[in-house]
Every structure is written in C-alpha cells, then in structure tokens.
Amino acid sequence: MTQFDAQIASTGTELPYTKADFQAIAKMVHAHAGICLPDGKAMLVYSRLSKLLRETGQRSFADYVELITHDATERARAIEALTTNHTKFFREDHHFNHFEQEVRPEMVARLKRGERVRMWSSASSSGEEIYSLAMVLLGTDRREGKQLLQNDIALLATDLSQNVLNVGEAGVYPTSATTDIPRRYFDCWTEKVGDDVRILKEVRDLVRFRKLNLLNPWPIKGQFDVIFCRNVMIYFDEPTKETLLSRLTEQLAPGGHLYIGHSERLIGDCAARYASIGQTIYRKIR
Ligand SMILES: C[S@@+](CC[C@H](N)C(=O)[O-])C[C@H]1O[C@@H](n2cnc3c(N)ncnc32)[C@H](O)[C@@H]1O
C-alpha cells in the first residue's frame, strides 16, 4: 500500500480523491507559489480543499483539478487555502531582543538626523510580525515614540494570501493572541476594543499591507534597512530558496539586517555577503 493509500484508508474521504489528483494539485502549488507538498500532506490537501469543492459545486477532486487548471481566480483561492499562516506576536523573541538592543539605537539616531527607515516583513501573514517590529522601533516611551513617528518611517508587510493581509490591515486580534506582547509595548501601542485588542492607529498607519507572491517580480523601489523573511523558506525547495535569498540580498541596504526563521539558513552565493551576528540574524557586509 502506498503512503497515499494508507492515509486515505486510515481517514476515509467522502469526495472522490486519487493520488493523481493530489499530484496535480501539488505540482500546481509548487509552480505558482513555490510551496512543496510532500506525499505526507495528502490528507491536509483533502481537508483544506474539500470546502472549496463543495462551494464550487464540484463532485470530485478530478473535477476541481480541471477547474483550477483553467480558472485563475479559483486557483488563487486553492493556493491560499493551502498556505500555512501560523504566526504570533514576538515569535522567536530573540530576534526582537536583538533588534531592540543592536539595531534600534542606530536607527533612532539616524531618524533624528533626518534619515529614513524602511523595513519589510516579506511573508507577513496576519501582521503580528510587522507590528511587533513597529512597536519595538517606537519604544516604551509614548512621547518619544510619537516624536519618532514624525520622521520618515515606512514598513511594508507582504504575503501571498489576501485573507491574512486583511486581518493585518484591520490590526484587531483576540486578546488571547496578544499575550506574548511584552507589557511595556502592549501598554503603549494597543487599545481594547470589546473583547479584542487593536493596534493603535498611528502604528497601523506606519505599515502598508500588500499582496505579493515572492516568486513573482517585486514592484518595490529602494532598499530596506531590515528584512524579516521567516518561516516561509521552509516550504520551498533549494533552488527557490537560493533565488529568493539572492533577490532579498539585492533588496537589503548595505549594512542592513536579515532575520530568517529558526529552521532556515543562508544558502548559495549570497551567504558570503553576510556576517552572521546572532541566531539566524545576518548583517549584509558587501
Ligand atoms: C508560517 S507563515 C510565517 C509568518 C511569519 N513570517 C512568522 O514567521 O510568524 C508563512 C506565510 O508565508 C506565506 N507564503 C507562502 N508562500 C508564499 C509565496 N510564494 N509568496 C509570499 N508569501 C508566501 C503564507 O501565506 C504564510 O502567511
């Protein structure tokens, strides 16, 4: 029995679903989003797409494969459904500690000299990562933070999935999702709205949320001082990771900082252009 058959047998499927259907979907997701779906993900694909099959009136996965082969809008919906958007505030907090202690002081000094600051969360999911960064940049003194806001600061948050970008743009999160925000930032830069917590407008206004597939051309002018590209390369194959890292390197200003996820690493020629200065933290040196 193949791994696919074993998964189907152990869980059972209501809608007809074959290994060929899974392989066609995996091929399409890889081609359009770079995401690799190994055989072990067959049931995950089934459970995430069956709702879309029902909504579009398809009776089998074979019919749905046919639909998404020709219908780009439905294909985009299928790809979104297959992305993993897990994130949280101050995830991998050593990155934010490093940013606070080693990068922020220099940045604040530059802002005070009238220079600009640009930062990019390149697989932002629902915004927790970029808002964590924004809060640390603004600091724990509201008055000083408000003064910093008078300067030329722009933060970009991009993702493949429009659904998560909409959440980020609204900047409203269940209180339970905000418990990892250190009190000193929480008190300064959030407010209660009913049972939820909202990121203050002045912080939200710093961030532009934009839909962007990292595999496609990037309509981005200028370089960034800081790029976060965390927990997305894990879904890509080696050539895709290498191309992405090389493009990110071009988009990072000299001396800029790149933060990647805990199980990711620098590969390819671009690695020689960085100094490793902390756990999955790199400074561009050439
Ligand atoms: C696991 S989340 C990581 C979120 C955040 N960076 C963090 O570390 O908490 C991965 C995100 O990458 C996005 N993603 C996957 N493939 C992508 C692609 N080709 N282009 C842009 N975003 C992509 C997904 O939509 C998802 O929101």
The ligand as an SDF file (V2000), in Angstrom:
LIG
                    3D

 27 29  0  0  0  0  0  0  0  0999 V2000
    4.0940   30.2750    8.5480 C   0  0  0  0  0  0  0  0  0  0  0  0
    3.6880   31.8720    7.9330 S   0  0  0  0  0  0  0  0  0  0  0  0
    5.0350   32.8340    8.5990 C   0  0  0  0  0  0  0  0  0  0  0  0
    4.5690   34.1800    9.1260 C   0  0  0  0  0  0  0  0  0  0  0  0
    5.6470   34.9970    9.8170 C   0  0  0  0  0  0  0  0  0  0  0  0
    6.7130   35.3450    8.9100 N   0  0  0  0  0  0  0  0  0  0  0  0
    6.1940   34.2750   11.0130 C   0  0  0  0  0  0  0  0  0  0  0  0
    7.3240   33.7690   10.9660 O   0  0  0  0  0  0  0  0  0  0  0  0
    5.4850   34.1780   12.0340 O   0  0  0  0  0  0  0  0  0  0  0  0
    4.1500   31.7050    6.2100 C   0  0  0  0  0  0  0  0  0  0  0  0
    3.4820   32.7260    5.3070 C   0  0  0  0  0  0  0  0  0  0  0  0
    4.1160   32.6780    4.0390 O   0  0  0  0  0  0  0  0  0  0  0  0
    3.1320   32.9370    3.0480 C   0  0  0  0  0  0  0  0  0  0  0  0
    3.6120   32.4310    1.7500 N   0  0  0  0  0  0  0  0  0  0  0  0
    3.7440   31.1430    1.3440 C   0  0  0  0  0  0  0  0  0  0  0  0
    4.2130   31.1010    0.0890 N   0  0  0  0  0  0  0  0  0  0  0  0
    4.3950   32.3870   -0.2930 C   0  0  0  0  0  0  0  0  0  0  0  0
    4.8540   32.9800   -1.5070 C   0  0  0  0  0  0  0  0  0  0  0  0
    5.2160   32.2660   -2.5660 N   0  0  0  0  0  0  0  0  0  0  0  0
    4.8890   34.3310   -1.5610 N   0  0  0  0  0  0  0  0  0  0  0  0
    4.5180   35.0860   -0.4840 C   0  0  0  0  0  0  0  0  0  0  0  0
    4.0760   34.5650    0.6660 N   0  0  0  0  0  0  0  0  0  0  0  0
    4.0190   33.2320    0.7550 C   0  0  0  0  0  0  0  0  0  0  0  0
    1.8930   32.2370    3.5570 C   0  0  0  0  0  0  0  0  0  0  0  0
    0.7160   32.7820    3.0110 O   0  0  0  0  0  0  0  0  0  0  0  0
    2.0110   32.4660    5.0810 C   0  0  0  0  0  0  0  0  0  0  0  0
    1.2390   33.5540    5.5090 O   0  0  0  0  0  0  0  0  0  0  0  0
  1  2  1  0
  2  3  1  0
  2 10  1  0
  3  4  1  0
  4  5  1  0
  5  6  1  0
  5  7  1  0
  7  8  2  0
  7  9  1  0
 10 11  1  0
 11 12  1  0
 11 26  1  0
 12 13  1  0
 13 14  1  0
 13 24  1  0
 14 15  1  0
 14 23  1  0
 15 16  2  0
 16 17  1  0
 17 18  1  0
 17 23  2  0
 18 19  1  0
 18 20  2  0
 20 21  1  0
 21 22  2  0
 22 23  1  0
 24 25  1  0
 24 26  1  0
 26 27  1  0
M  CHG  2   2   1   9  -1
M  END
$$$$
